[in-house]
């Protein structure tokens, strides 16, 4: 509270120089008109247009004395205590009086309280008031947590047909399987079958039926009396099956996204593949894999210096490009790309030049470990704190390593393999930030330089690489509970110096060098199916690239494959 505000509030409490009395439910609050006018356009109109200048007493109906007291105190102190008990009445009153500071405080409180069980209620509540920011945040939360909302929320069953349509037609609805949307509709209808059965054909028209197994759809229809008895529904599903067959017999590409039944929703996260060695020099090309559309999209941006054998990290809405080589020099520089504003910034450089560097994120810090400075393989490591824009040296590893790779699991960092200047390594070690200490762990079964290391399904996976003689297809997984490595299924293609990431519950390996040339090839491993399969190729071949997964963006559509606008009429 400023000094002047403190003085005004002291005068109010002592009822000195007050020129207004606000009466609510037989409670009276002495105040200064100019202070209330500064806080609210409602009071400005009340004092200047809706009453005579010499009026002092103002009766205000339909508001409790407790909330009016908070509004007046806010006018003087710019602070309001928002609680579960008062937030709804306080929001409504602040909206009525146009006290934007209280509306913002209530909105911040509601945003912090959002859960899958109350997000629909908050979305519907804020629909009645003109403050779209919290309404949009509640709606985005609902879309992002739809699977849990649809399965467990009692509020979900209270939605109107129009509200449910608005939710399920959104491209930004996050679901792993489209059948989740289909089953959510059936749950909603079955809660009040006779009243809601007339809406089922409209709701089904919003489902991406071509993304579901046709056998599952037909069995569901046979098992559901509402769908079987609706002529409109049967016609819609028959047309859907015809269209689905037509789509599945063609080579579906991004140009087919306009088909309403094949129109993929936006992904919750996308996979960035950045830079690398392509042809005879480093590149600055950035490609993004859209897991829902199953395709790569190129991001056009020429501000990144071409670099290879660098590290990449995603943190707080930005992608960081760390170290590497620009074809001439090993780099200590770090660039940050703000994904919201599409702007670049050079941040503090590392203490050392680091080509073939390992980069990961742990507890809000970016770690850069090992690498090659142009003269020596490094055992040193450092970490970056974005808030202070500062790199700090941490304890050195037990071994010099370039061409290694690192990941994090259960609050520890793990680094595996690499090259020490003389031989490819099979050793691995872990780092605990709290003790600033590296500890050797069990060695891998194979020597691996140019390795890919990632956390997946509770294990540390070590994939591919170069053993000093040949590029590898093999993979192994480390169990930190038993300090042991186990063999895993091998990749389809041999590769080293590739990108690696986990997205959509699958492990992806991207590009790399196969012993003869760089590759555009991408493949993924599903631990449930226990095998590797090919994914669409990147647009350019490259090795020495870096990958990271980007998530939580409100503008994810700007990095995903384009989705055309669709309407119900497209189904007809």
Protein Blocks (a to p, Z undefined) as FASTA:
>chain_A
ZZklmmmmmmmmnopaiabdcdeehiacdddfklmmmmpmklmmmmmmmpcfkbcbdcde
hiafklmmmmmmmmmnopacddfklmmmmmmmmmmnopaklmmmmmmmmmmmpcfklmmm
mmmmmmmpccfklmmmmmmmmmmmmmmmmmmmmklmmpcfklmmmmmmpmklccfbfklm
mmmmmmmmmmmmmlmmmmmmmmmmmpcfklpcfklmmmmmmmpmklmmpmklmmmmmmmm
mmmmmmmmpccdfklmmpmklmccddfbdcddeejjehjaccfbdcdddfklopacdddd
fkbccdehiacddeehiacdeehiehjaccfbdcdddfklopacdddddfbdcehiacdd
eehiacdeehjehjaccfbdcdddfklopacdddddfbdcehiacddeehiacdeehjeh
jaccfbdcdddfklopacdddddfbdcehiacddeehiacdeehjehlaccfbdcdddfk
lopacdddddfbdcehiadddeehiacdeeijehjaccfbdcdddfklopacdddddfbd
cehiacdddehiaklmmmmccdddddfklmZZ
